[in-house]
């Protein structure tokens, strides 16, 4: 059963690699980590996203 290269790379898409062009402050990184653990209410998430859009 050697299916190397057959769909092997597709599974990796679920783990996005860190994007170098994304310059986050330590505070933003902590917030994103909290969001990933679902510690933040969605209203704060929306605020953070809107603020990020304004900065770029």
N, C-alpha and C positions, 0 to 999 in steps of 0.2 A: 504493500500500500504506500507507494511513494508518490505523493501528490505535491511535492515541493514546487513552489512557484504557482500552484493552482489555487488562487484565492488566499494565499498566505498573507499578502500585503494588505488585502481588504480589511482583515481583522484589526490591523494596526491603526486604522483611521479613527477608531473610538478613543485612542489616547493621543490627543493633539500635542505636538511638541511645542515647547516654549518659543514664541515668536520674538526674535531679536529686536524687531522694529517697535515692539510694544514696550514703551518706557514707563513703567509704573513706579510710583513712589512706594515707600515701605508701607504707608498707611493704606494705599489702594490695594496693595498686594494682600495685606492682612484682611481687608474687607472682602476681597475676592475669595480668600480661603474660607472666611466665615460663610459667605454665600454658598460656597461649594458644600459646606457642612450644613447648610440651611439654618444658620443661626440668625440670619437677618430677615426682617419682614420685607415683602416684595416692594413696598413703597420706597424703602431705602435703596433697594437694588435699582429701581427705576430712576431714582434721583442720581445715583452714582453713574448710571449709564448716560443720563442726560448731561451731567457735568463732564463726563469723558468726551462726549460729542462736542461740547462747547470748546474744550481745550484743543481739539485737533483741527 
